[in-house]
Amino acid sequence: MAGGKQSARQKMINLMYLVFIAMLALNMSKEVLSAFGSINEKLERSNTSFEAKNTKALGDLKKSASTSEKAEATAAKAEQAHTLSNDYYAYIESQKTLLLSDVDDPTDYEAMDKTSFLDGLYYEGGKLTEAGKEYLAKMDEYRNGMVALTGENNAVLTAQLNSDFSTEPITITDGSTKTTQDYISYNFVGFPSVSSLTKMTQTQNDIKSVENEYLSKLLAGDLKALSEVSEQNYETVMTTSKGAYYSSDSFDGMISLGRVDETTKPERVELKIDGRPLRADQWEFKGGRVALKLGAGSVGEHKITGNLIFLQDGAEVPVKVEKSYTTIGKPNSATIAADKMNVVYRGVANPMTIDFAGIDPSKVRASAPGLSKKSGTSYTLSPGTGREVKITVNATLPNGGGPVSDDATFRIKDIPRPTGTIRGEDGDGACVKMQRAGLERSSIGAELLDFDFDLKLNVSGFSFKVSGQPTVRVNGSKLDGAAKGSLKRAKRGETVQIFDIQAKISGNSGYRLRKISPICIELTN
């Protein structure tokens, strides 16, 4: 096509051929488009979570504003950061709305493979449009405003702002050749609309993350003294006229604030219970408190009397102690509790504590489908089918008190959906950046994030996809020869998808896990 005089028809054929090659280059696989959509949804959920945390933190700072001028200044800074973040977040949301206005179904990610909308909105004739310039100006405005707030007090957050919200041109190195691209061209021009949508949602996630970090620092720094008062050195103390009440009594409890740090520890303890002096092994110091270590005693009222001796200016100062408590017998209800959660999970042995207060565990009998007794009050429950399981408990009261019974119903839930990982990372809503050699050596895993049970999942296979190449099915947890061959044909900066991950629970291969979320990997070389 390069030499000789060509007819108009031949020139047209050549042009069509070039267009066809360009279309092939832009034809991103449906799996990749769907993966971008999945990442976008995960980021949206993360943004919602951040919003709730930031709203609570801002509310706490505003509540403390009236306590001092310093707290008032801190709350004002928090409000400025919140306003900057909300304004910029809303602007990005308006750009996403414009982008989705050109889409029939905003959830049909496989159809969002066009690049023309943002190409035309932000670029025209090889130059930035007014909309493109505005996009960069809004980012500069947010970055500079937040950096001015953080100042020199938070070098780490300032560096994060300058990195995550930089609008400087990007330098691209290809061997010995270096070229530069402006921010808009590098991040949006020529990319499918679903990729641009995810990029904007990621920016919103960065905004919420920065705001959360800033508000957290304010709470941990400027309000440190208040935190120490409420959480470390003080606790609430309730004083009552007696240790137990009947249903017809009026409750006369009084609540006060008591200091419990080491500086309030007494010099000496002189205490008695029911007139008998406490032995040294029947109490110990915990911070500024005297912790008693003795049995509850027989049924009835028990009195603790004596003095706590403190040193003040070299002289001993006694503080009188006169307290009482009541030991109650003959329980009529059972204590049934899941040790780790308020529901039980199918596919695991749920630890249970089943006990009738005051009754020897050997006199307690519990029954339910899948329930097994280990020892004492410890049980395990491995539920089968159904949505609920009922545990029935029967016991015999001591001293000929007769039988008692109780029951409790627990909801049964399936193990949540596992998350796919590569070298232990899940990307946290974004692609994991890796070198090609690292991907070849790394193991594919699956984890149950934020799940109360520590279950080991063994991966037995997965599908491996490089854009523009056939999907490779791999047995095992690492890339095989076919997958490595496909990887070698991938270019720097391309994303690789690992999906349809198959895994089983170690020690319980019969349980069928929910579909494992895919992994997105961006090649860095």
Salt bridges, closest charged atoms under 4 A:
GLU44 OE2 - LYS96 NZ 2.78
GLU51 OE1 - LYS208 NZ 2.28
ASP60 OD2 - LYS56 NZ 3.17
GLU79 OE1 - LYS62 NZ 2.96
GLU93 OE1 - LYS96 NZ 3.73
ASP113 OD1 - LYS114 NZ 3.01
GLU130 OE2 - LYS133 NZ 3.87
ASP140 OD1 - ARG143 NH1 2.83
GLU211 OE2 - HIS82 ND1 2.68
GLU235 OE1 - ARG289 NH1 2.96
ASP249 OD2 - LYS242 NZ 3.05
ASP261 OD1 - ARG259 NE 2.45
GLU262 OE1 - LYS265 NZ 3.89
GLU270 OE2 - ARG268 NH2 3.15
ASP274 OD2 - HIS302 ND1 2.79
ASP281 OD1 - ARG279 NE 3.13
GLU284 OE2 - LYS286 NZ 3.92
GLU284 OE1 - LYS293 NZ 3.82
GLU316 OE2 - ARG268 NH1 2.74
GLU322 OE1 - LYS320 NZ 3.86
ASP414 OD1 - ARG346 NE 2.79
GLU425 OE2 - ARG423 NE 2.82
ASP426 OD2 - LYS42 NZ 3.77
ASP500 OD2 - ARG473 NH1 3.39
